[in-house]
Amino acid sequence: MHNRVIAHERLLATELAVRCYQSEQGRPPASLDQLVPKYLRQVPSDPFSGRPVIYHPQGTNWLLYSVGEDGVDDGGKRAGRSVFGTVTKGDLFYDSPY
């Protein structure tokens, strides 16, 4: 549960930074590195993989997520609701249910 909370906080901060960048530049960043240092001190790491959170710009939109509890990048497939004592398959987003 602790890592889920950390992932949600990092994804929310990154989502807000991407939106600020888009508001100022008129387009989303090509990579999260473009957010450093103006919007973020560093690219946030995914607590489940130890690697940067996953970001894929898609035209004027983007896909931003964590690999989630199973540690597998499911290509942006949302994880289901977490049940105590089980590992949920799928990826986490800043607005994913706990």
Buried (B, 14 or more C-beta within 10 A) or exposed (E): EEBBEBBBEBBBBBBEBBEBBBEEEEEBBEEBEBBEEEBBEEBBBBBBBEEBBBBEBEEEEBEBBBBBBBEBBBEBEBBEEBEEEEEBEBBBBBEBEE
